Amino acid sequence: MARLKDTVRQHVDEHNGLWISSLNFFTTRMPSSRVDIYVSGELDESCARLLAWRDTLTNTSLYLQTGDDPAEPNVNMCGRFLDGTAVTVTAPLSAEDVASLNGNQLGKDVLGFLTANAG
């Protein structure tokens, strides 16, 4: 657990301006440990915060979930810190934020959504 905390602290120290609303650490004795980071804010803030994180991680992928339950839309970005630790950064969205979308989105479509809505 201490290694994961140190990894996050070092990453945030090296990349000024990254936003964290909350963190969860998942660790095992195997190399499958991961960090879940949540960002929050209005749509423009959340999109900008996710893009800032994307610029600092490797091997990123994006998924926008509109879901069956309109109270639960979010954008998930999976990637890795430079030391290889898996990280997921999630921004909750409102139903209004995704009302114009036709279902879940992946990859470049999500990047376009984030870019268009970032403040």
NULUM-163952 format. One record per residue (C-alpha): x, y, z. Coordinates in steps of 0.001 Angstrom, whole numbers, padded with zeros to 6 digits, always signed. Layout:
<recs>
XYZ
...
</recs>
This chain:
<recs>
+000000+000000+000000
+002821+002416+000829
+004316+001901-002636
+001029+002863-004297
+000687+005975-002159
+004271+006968-002988
+003638+006379-006697
+000598+008681-006700
+002334+011336-004601
+005394+011343-006871
+003246+011510-010017
+001184+014433-008728
+004342+016237-007566
+005902+015849-011030
+002772+016992-012894
+001388+020186-011422
-002294+020864-011796
-003647+017312-011562
-006928+017130-009683
-007967+014376-007265
-011357+014279-005545
-010765+010857-004009
-008505+007804-004281
-008889+004073-003839
-005969+001661-003660
-006231-001998-004565
-003213-004066-003722
-002289-007706-003717
+000987-009538-003453
+000862-009933-007197
+001668-007191-009719
-002039-006543-010242
-002209-003591-007841
-004040-000537-009111
-005145+002962-008203
-008620+004396-008831
-008744+008191-008954
-011920+010231-009078
-012184+013779-010365
-015245+015959-010100
-016674+019277-011135
-018908+020764-013769
-018695+019179-017222
-016021+021570-018499
-013887+021098-015364
-014222+017315-015350
-013298+017060-019025
-010264+019322-018583
-009161+017356-015527
-009392+014046-017380
-007414+015443-020315
-004728+016672-017911
-004427+013179-016445
-004369+011634-019926
-001343+013744-020825
+000634+012254-017913
-000168+008540-018239
+000932+005843-020665
-001181+003314-022587
-004446+005183-022044
-007869+004101-023190
-011164+005957-022813
-014711+004765-022176
-017777+006952-021732
-020622+005085-020098
-024086+006487-020603
-025542+003329-019053
-029064+002113-018604
-029383+004156-015438
-029167+007865-016385
-028099+008685-012829
-024790+006888-013395
-023047+008244-016538
-019275+008659-016303
-016027+008757-018253
-013343+006222-017384
-009746+006488-018479
-007466+003525-017923
-003709+003866-018170
-000441+003354-016360
+001956+005415-014319
+005536+005399-015604
+006420+002597-013158
+003722+000403-014756
+001120+000709-011996
-002404+000491-013406
-004586+003535-012836
-008193+004367-013649
-009353+007985-013577
-013121+008459-013450
-015299+011561-013784
-018993+011311-012974
-021299+013083-015427
-024914+014144-015298
-027679+012775-017478
-027830+016156-019239
-024122+015904-020110
-024712+012762-022165
-028279+013373-023386
-027140+013973-026974
-025085+010769-027169
-026336+007518-028641
-025133+005001-026076
-021702+004230-024701
-018641+005649-026458
-015044+004427-026872
-011633+005820-027757
-011511+008709-030208
-015198+009477-029767
-014627+010005-026038
-011501+012075-026709
-013585+014267-029005
-016263+014612-026304
-013661+015577-023690
-011919+018057-025979
-015180+019678-027088
-016398+020100-023513
-013171+020992-021685
-013108+024468-020215
</recs>
